[in-house]
Amino acid sequence: MAFISLLLMGILFPAIQAKQFTKCELSQVLKGMDGYGGITLSEWICTIFHSSGYDTQTIVNNNGRTEYGLFQINNKLWCKDNEILQSRNICDISCDKFLDDDLTDDMMCAKKILENEGIDYWLAHKPLCSEKLEQWLCES
């Protein structure tokens, strides 16, 4: 009986399509963000690497909040999950949407974060991704 229940769950709720991007794959997907808010594509690629390792299913618990996906978008302000019921949910989205391989909503929310908080929202940016960025460019 338990097997049948698990089988039905797998059919009714397909697994989230996760993706471990390469630097060049991510560069292709994020090319529309190059220059947005004065942030270069290489800065984004570096920041995402140091935030999530290019893995869409990265979830990090951090000081009472949870951060989701490539951009590590938190559930206190930007998205809604079952942990923080009073989330401001500024991006008007469920946090689990940041765990799939469709980055459209992730990029829209990241742009909103950049407009409201600046690039310093991503703590890795200033110490690791503000200079010597040649290594983050895709050579293909």
N, C-alpha and C positions, 0 to 999 in steps of 0.2 A: 504493500500500500504506500509506503514512504517513497519508493522508487517512482510510482505513478505520479505522486504529488510533485516530486522534483522534475519529472519529465514535463508535466503540465506547466510548471513554473517556467521552465526553459522555453517552452513554446509560447506562452502568453507574455513573458517578459524577456525578450531577447537580450543577450549580453550587450553592454555598452561597447561600441566600437572604439577601442583605445588605439593610440598610435605613439610609437617611439620615433620621433622625427630625427632626421639627420640635419646637420647645419644647412646643407644645400636645399633639402626639401622645405625646411622651414623658411629659408630665404625666399623661395618661390611663393609660398603661401602668404607671407607677410609683406611682400614687396609694396603693397599699397599703403603700408604704414611708414615707409621710408620718408623721413622729413616731417612727419606729422608731429606737431608741437615742438619742432626743432630737434627731434630725436632721430638719429640716423638708423638705418636698418641694422648696421653692425652693432649699435648700442642695444637695440632690441634683442638681437640674437644672443649677445653676451649676457644680457640681463636674464633672459629666459633660461639660458643654460645654467646659470648660477642659482636660479630660483627653483627650477623643476627638472633640470637635466633633459629637456626636450620631451618629457613624458606627459602625455595628456591626462594620465590617471594619478598624477601626484597629488596627494592629500597630506597636509601638514597641520598638526595641532600646534597652535602658537598663542600662548598667554590667554587662554579661554576662548579663543576663536579658531575656526578652521579655515584653511586656505586651500583653494581648489585649482587644479589644472595647470597648464603651461605658465599662465601669468600669476598664479597663486593669488586668486581673488578671494577676499575673505567674506565670511558669512555675517559679520557684524554690520557692515555698511552696504555691501554691494550686491549680495545675492541672498536667497532665502533657502534655508534647509530646516531640518527638524530639530536642530540643536539650539539655535537662538531664535525663538519665536518672535522676538521684537526687533528683528533685523530691519534696518532702514530700507534694504533692498532697492538701492538707488538705480541699479541696472534692470530692475523689474524682471528677474529671471531666477529660476531654480538653480542652485549651486551645482547640481549634478550635470547640468548642461555644459559645464566647463570640463567635463571628464571624457567627452567623446572626441572623435577626430575631425569634426566640423568646427573650424576656428572662427567662423563668421561672428557668432555671438560673443566669443572671447575677445576678439579684436574690437568690437563695438564697445564692450564694457571697459576694456583697457584704455581706449581713447577717452571714455568718460572719466575714468580715474585720472588719467594724465591731465585732462582739463581742470579737474577739481583739486587734485592733490599734487600734481607735478610728478616728475620722474622719481623723486625721492621716496614715493610710496614704495618703490621696489628698492629695498635696502642694499641689495647687491650692486646697484648701478654706480653710485658715487665711488666706492672704494675699488671696484673691479672693472667697471665698464665705461669709464669716462675718458680714457686715453689709451693709446697703443691698441687700436681696434682692428688693425689689418688682419690679424689671425681669425677674426669673426666673419670676414668676407668669404663668400663662396667663389671658388676659382673655376667653376665649370661654365 
